[in-house]
Structure formats: structure tokens, C-alpha cells
């Protein structure tokens, strides 16, 4: 009886405060193509031309699963099918055999196009992919509804618009949606709000977004490329740090040359060199 009342109370609290099971933020997975993928072939079928099954090879299929029967389901993985996103094409995985995936091409209104070996692959359940930017959902009455940026309730990061390729991040600083990686409409870094603030760590630091702040004075050795950033041999990009403390960075990790912020009045930009797999700072002092 006591357990019954506890469950009833929990249900009431969930209903009253709007608590959802999405309170734990998820992240898209990321891997790369191990072989080139051609454009989709339409072969003859009983009802006319239909898409032929496509096999693609990835460098790692960890956490990628297909529909039942599912060779990749484990105790720690769900049984829902994985979707892939490569160069503005979304695919649905139907079977997994090692790192060889059988997929349905061009789903969710995207087009099947060729992809080069080494291209970035983002993946996750179908509900992790969107066909609009946050805050641009047209309702039945013609009005536009916004999707609130509430950090703990964000379903998945980054928010990916598969039609445009734009990525969006929920900023923990401004509590608004800010441009994410490879967002062509983001403009200059000077006009992009901070994706958040983190304390400098004596070692490895996360990259929160294209623009973010760092506090503290510790020496940074490595900046970890984040999910959604194309750090492949075909990719590249930059992030800008807003200093809130006079921290330094070394050349012992994946930063090309050592340096220091020297003052909190001047930002510093780090750009990815795909040939050396290192971040190159815009200044060293």
C-alpha cells in the first residue's frame, strides 16, 4: 500500500511540474565511412523502379543497431533501429554485420547522394533528427511554436536539421539556442552568443561550441573535438574562446603551439588542421 501511494505521489509530481523522462540529455553518436558510397541505384522491381538495398562500411558500428532480427542488440543497447546522417542524407539502418550496415537511403525527405570515404557519420534513433530549426515548428493554426532551450530537458545535442545541415546548441549561458557546428547561417564568431562556460582544466578540456567561455588559470593540454564537429581528413572548422581568466595552453597534446591569453580582453580562436590533427591558435600571447 505504501508503494502504491509513493507511485501515485510521483505521478502527481510529474504531471504538476512537467517532469519528463527526457531530463537526461542525449548526444548523437559519431563515426566515419570506411569506404565511399555511391548514389542510390533504382533497380527494376514488381511495382516499377524501387531503391535497391545499400551496404555501407563504417569504421566503428558501436551502438549502431538495425531492425529485428538485430545482430547488434546487446544488454546495454535498445532494440530500436539507428538512423545515420552523412552529408545531408539521412539513412535508416535495417541490419548490422560487424561494421557493414544495410541501409535505406534518403529517408525523412533527404536525397541519396554519393559520399566519400572518411566522411563524418552522425547517428542515433530517428527521433534525434529534425526537419526544422528549433523555434520554427509551424502549428496547425499557422502560428510558429518555439522549442524552449532548457538545458536539462534537451532531448539530444546537437539539434540537427537534416534538410539544411544546420546544427544548434542550447546555451547554458544565455538559455537560448545558438548556432552549432557547420551552421552556414551562423555569421562571424563576434555575433554568436556563448554556448556556455567551463573552468580550465590542467589537461583535457571539452569544446562546448563554436563560441564559449573559459574561466580559471590552468594550463590546457588538449581540446576534445565535440560531437558534430567534423574532425576528419575531409573536415575542419574553428572555435572561439572568450577568456574569463588568464589561462595558458601547451603543445604537449593536440594544440600545435603553446600560448597564453595574457588578458581577458581579447578572444582567441583555434582552427582544426586535418593534416596534423591539431588545433592552431590565432595567437600565442
Protein Blocks (a to p, Z undefined) as FASTA:
>chain_A
ZZmmmmmmmmmmmmmnopafklpccdddddddfbdcddddddddfebcaddddddddfbl
ghiacddddfkbcfkbcfbdcdddeehiacddfbdehjaccddehihhiacddddehiac
ddddfklpccbdehiaccfkopacdddddfklpfbacdddfknopacdddfklopacdde
hiaknopfklpccfbdcdddehiaddfbfbdcdedjbdcfbdcddehiacbfkbgcdddd
ddfbdcdddfklmcfbgcdekiakbccdddddfklopacdfbfZZ
